Amino acid sequence: MVDITNRAAGPRVLYIKGGNGEPVARTLARGETADLDLHRGPDKDPVLKGYLDAGEIILGPAPAEPGQPSQEQLMAAWQERQRMAEAFALLHERVQDLEAENRRLREAAAGSNQAPGGQQGSDPTGGQGDSQGGGETTKPAAPNFDTMSDDDLKAFLVAREVTPGAWQRKRLLTEAEAVKDVKPGEAA
């Protein structure tokens, strides 16, 4: 005799020993526990052998042991971890975008530090900038890549002899930043 508990989603049919030793079908309802004498012992039945645990057979998922998380808790934790990973990826991408914008603003500010009349303002390059007497620089302002469409970015890269592949926007922006100082028609 062995205790059998049915925790499966529905009823299970088991074969117990009949009065003359022949197998008799016995339906074990969901949630029912019965002390049954199986026709084939649980050691010999390949299906039930895997479920035998300390004299008890549990059909279906066993509840979590005290102190252990349930299947639902594990699934909820996994889903939360997935959400956190997605949020981290978005945050990381935003930080990179902000760093690129910060670099662009610094470069623009360095170019605008030339005072009118050829006098130098607080130029971080120590007066070694591209000044031509009138306070203008020969270096054109870098285009704002963030406002450009993907097609415009690809055209910008092709003009500088960079062949874009099937790139995502992030890669297009990175490549455009790398060749922004190259004049159209020159190799990068």
Secondary structure, 3 states (H helix, E strand, C coil): CEEEEECCCCCEEEEEECCCCCEEEEEECCCCEEEECECCCCCCCHHHHCCEECCEEEECCCCCCCCCCCHHHHHHHHHHHHHHHHHHHHHHHHHHHHHHHHHHHHHHHHHCCECHHHCECCCCCCCCCCECCCCCECCCCCCCHHHCCHHHHHHHHHHCCCCCCCCCHHHHHHHHHHCCCCCCCCCC
